[in-house]
Amino acid sequence: MDISQQTASEMYRRMFRSRSFELAAIENLRLGKIPGALHTSVGQEASIVGSCLALRDDDYMVGNHRSHGHPIGKGARVDRLFAELMGKATGINSGMGGSMHLSDFSVGSLGETSIVGSGLPVAAGAALGSKMQGNDRVTLCFFGDGASNEGTFHESLNLASVWALPVVYVCENNGYGELSAARLVVSVPDISVRAAGYGIPGVTVDGQDVVAVYEVVSEAVARARRGEGPSLVETKTYRFHDHAFGLPERAYRDAAEVDEWRKRDPVELFRTRLLAEGMLDEAAVSALEDAVSAEIEAAISFAESSPYPSADAAFDHVYTNPIPIRR
């Protein structure tokens, strides 16, 4: 598939934005400005952006606990995302969701949760809603190799197939479910082959190649939009960092393995390709990077200057009749 210069530029912009956002988040976590743990997608940007750019703006997307890249890939504002990580009232979820529970309905991001595999039935439900309403919106669902062993994976793919739902399931196989190597706990070398059990297409693609991901997911999205039902796409990718920052470090990966994968950094690979193929020149790439860096700096300033939620907001969105705060 030949992609336009505009699409290529936007691919790199969103990949570089996701990378820059997460590196800044790690720094602010270490400075004590972000509470809790931080699950990053550094190394997985091609899988995220290639998938999200295959969608229309009004399509839906469901992420998972490794959650910052997914809404950024779908086009969410980074200032409100950063404010959410800091627990501020101006956050995308009023400071009540934090790192693992981001959603932005304005760009079709239906949300993420810390419960492994929980987004799979949510995506099926969103796709069912689209079908019942008679529109042609498609739902994209991200999940990891660990979630492919959950009951929700099998139940969701089965119903999506039976009902021919317009949903594309993207398994970001980064080789590890927290500390467990996928090769030790998954019964097949390619998770995509599990699609055969539900009579739907299953494809494995190089998750470090943003264009390859875009091509495969675009085909699955077009199929869903034509009313031909769901697909399963597996992107072979890798997270460069530990399972999460803010948790005790544990040795479970060979350093040489990490180093080998770092040689296939998706952001660097695509930057090199843009220049080599003449899609953008060095000046254009540098200008894009400078603009994104300024955007991230502004997002941090916005988050730092924003207020925390008031105590009275503790029960907002929880009860129909909020419980009054008594002091």
C-alpha positions, 0 to 999 in steps of 0.5 A: 500500500502506498501512503500519502505524504500527509498520512506518513507525516501524521504517523510519525507525529503520533508515534513521536508524540506518544514516545515523548509523552511517555518519556516525560511521564516517566520523568515526572513519576520519578519526581513524585508528580505522578502517583501510582504505577505507570505502564508504558508503551515505549517500543510499541508505538508502530502497533498503536499508531498504525492501527488507530490511523486505519480508523475514521475519527468517529470510529471507536477504540478500546485500550488496556492498562498500557494505556497512554499510547492508545488515546494519543494514537486516536488523537486525544489531547495530551494536555488533559491526558497529562493532567489526568496522570497527575490527578488534576481536575482538568484531566480527561477524566477529572483526575479520577481515572489516573494512568490506567483508566483513560477515556476520551469519548470526543475522539472515540476512545471508550476507555481502558481498565487495569483488568486484563482482558476486560476491554474485549467484551466492551468492544463487542458491545460497542460494535453491537451498538453500531450494528443495531443503530445501522451505522458503519462505525467500526470498533478497534480493540487492543489487548495483550498476549496475556489477555489472549488466555482469558475467557473474555477473549474467547467469549468475545471473539465467538459472539463477534463472529456469530453476530458478524460484529464490526470489530477488529481485535488487535493483539499487541504481543510484546512477548510477556504478560507482566513477568510471564514469557508468552512462549511458556504460557500460550499454546501457539506461537502465533496468537492469530491462529486462534481466529480459525476457531471462530471462523474469522480471519487471523493475521500476524504482522511485524508490529515494529513496522507502522506501515505494515500494521496500517495496511493489515488493520486497514483491510480488517477495518474495511471488511468490518465496515462492509458488514463482513464481521470481525478480524483478529490481528496480531502485532509482534512487538516489544515493550522496552521498559519493565512491566511498570514504573513505580513497582519493584524491579524484577529480573525476568528478561535477558538483557541481550533480548532487550538490546536486540529489540531496541535495535528495531525501535519503531520510531527510529525505523520510521524516521529513517524510512521517511528520510530514505524514501524522500517522504520528508526531509531532515528539516521537516522531520526536525520541525515536526519533532520540535513542535511535538516537544513544545506541545508536551512541554505545554501539556506538562505546564498545563497539568502542573498549574491545574487544581486538584479535584475538591473533596466534594467531588469524591462521589461524583459519577459514583452514585445517582444521589451523591453522598454529601461530604461531612467534615 
